[in-house]
């Protein structure tokens, strides 16, 4: 299965910038794996019997939750594409139930970037694209949101 953008490009249309959901989506999974490892190590530190079994059970529960979060974060990142071409902005999420957003670059009025402190440190943020009229689209947790905004707002010389 190829990228969505490759399926819908018009003849002569060029991709200028591509981004995806940021790796921060994996943070709950990472925390879950750390908790599972802590409980596993703890199970070897406590006396055998009920405390050790409880620690192992907590490690197993944390590992199952972390595995679920890892799979859902990976699937979200795998099924999300955000691209800027020389003609339009394209954002796609989903696999079976697909949601797409496209806006001609000529119809973009402004592009707002909202970054938290962590977003500034790890280079992710929310991008809101305002189009002509009442058209508005928010794309959450985008990698390199300032570069994404620049790709949308930058116009080649002579246009």
N, C-alpha and C positions, 0 to 999 in steps of 0.2 A: 504494500500500500504506500503510495507516494504522498508527497505533501499536497495539501489542498490548493495552495497557491499555484502549483505547477499545473493543476487541472483547469484552472479558471483564467489564466493569463490570456489576454487578448494578443493578437499578432502585433509584434513590435513593442509590446509593453515590457518594461524592465523593472525588476525588483531593486529598489534602492536601499532598503533597510529591513531586516528581519529581527524580531525579538520573540521572547517566549515568557511564560510564567517563570518567576524567579525561584531559585532553589529554596527560598525561605519557606515555601510550602512544605518542605520536608522537616522543618523545625519540630513540630509535634512528634513526628516519627523518631527523630534523633533523641529527643527527650525521653520518649518511651523506651528506646533501646538502652539508654544510659540507666534508667530506673531498673530495667530488667537485669542488667549486668550487676548493678549494686545489690539487688536482692539475691542474685545467684552467688556473688562473693560472700554476702552476709550468711547465706545458708551453710557455708563451710566454716564460718567463724563462731556460730552459736552451737550449743550442745546438741547432740543428736536427739532425735525424738520429735516431739510436737513443734518446737521452735524451728527446727531445720526444715520440717515438712511445710510449715506455714511460709517460710521464706522461699522455698522452692515453688510453692503454689503461687505466691505473689509474683515471683520471677516469670512463671509461665503466663499468668494473666497479663503482666506488663508486656511480655514478648508478643503475645497474640494481638494486643491492642496496637503495639508498635508496628507489627507486620501489616495490619489493616491500614494504618495511617501511611505506611510506606507505599503500599500498593495504590491507594487512592491518590496520593500526591504524585506518584509517577504517572498514573493514568491521566490525571489532570494536565500535567506538563506535556505528556505525549500527544494529547488531543487538542491542545491550545496552540494556535498559530496567530501571530500578529505581524503584518507586513505593510510596508509602504512601497508603492510602485511609483512610476513617474506620472501616473494618472489618478490613483486612488489609494485609500486606506482600506485594508481588509483585516478583519478579526474573526476568527473561527474558534468555537469551543464545542466540545461534545464529539461523540463517536456515532452512536445510533441515533440519539436525539441531538441533532446538530443545530447550533445557533450561529448565524453569521451576521456580520455587520460590514457594510461597505459604504464608503462616502467618497465622492469625487473630491480631489484636492481643491478644485475650484470652488467648492461649496463650504470649505472650512473657514469659519470666522476666527476662531481662536482655539488654542490648545493649552489647557491648564494642567500642571503637574502638582500633585500633593505628595510630599514625602515626610514621613516621621523621622525622628532622630535615627532609629535603626535603618530606615530606608535610605537616609543620606549616607550612613556608614557602609551599608551593604549594597548600595546602588539599585534600589527598587522603589517603586511608588505607584500611585494611581494616576491615570491620565484621563482627563475629561476632554472630549472633542466636541466643540460647539459648532454646529453647522448653520447655514442660512435658514432663517425661520426659527422654529422651535426644536429643531433636531439637536439632540444631545446624546452622547454615548460615553459611558464610563468604562474604562478597561482597568481592572484591579491587578495590583501586584505585578507590574511589568518590569522586566529587567531593563536596565539602562533607560529610564524614562526621559532623561534630558536629551539623550541622543535620539530617541524616538521622536520627541517633540521637534528637534532640529531637522530631522529627516522630513517631517510633515511641513514645517514652516519655511524651510530654505527653498528658495526658487533660483533656478539657474539664471545666469546673466542673460539678458535679452528676452525674458518672458514676462 
